[in-house]
Amino acid sequence: MAKNMFQTEFEINASQKMLFPYIYSASGLAQWLADDVNINEDNIYNFIWEEEDHKFRVAAHRTNSFVKFESTDDEEDPNYFELRLEMNELTQSVFIRIIDYTDNTDDEELQDLWESMIFNLKEIVGG
């Protein structure tokens, strides 16, 4: 089955340093991205959505910049999502760029899903 590379971005009125714990720590992610998030002793993140477990590992990260979560389900061509905090140097605005590599090919559904989650994040950080 072909995978879909979906990308979108949202402006958030908060600093990269303030936002980073919300995109990297289990407690931060559980506040806006999933119903719950836990990390086991092997540093595998368990995202719980609608009572289903979805296990991801951190494939890459840079403090105050980005994190890439890669699914542990498919070693050959794993799903992943990346959350990037980017600053527009001209306007000093902070954006969160989302890259979602998934089996879901409905970009409109993915846009709605991410908009909903980012709305939750903005509610928390006041952005």
Secondary structure, 3 states (H helix, E strand, C coil): CCCEEEEEEEEECCCHHHHHHHHHCHHHHHHHCCCEEEECCCCEEEEEECCEEEEEEEEEEECCCEEEEEECCCCCCCCEEEEEEEEECCCCEEEEEEEEEECCCCHHHHHHHHHHHHHHHHHHHCC
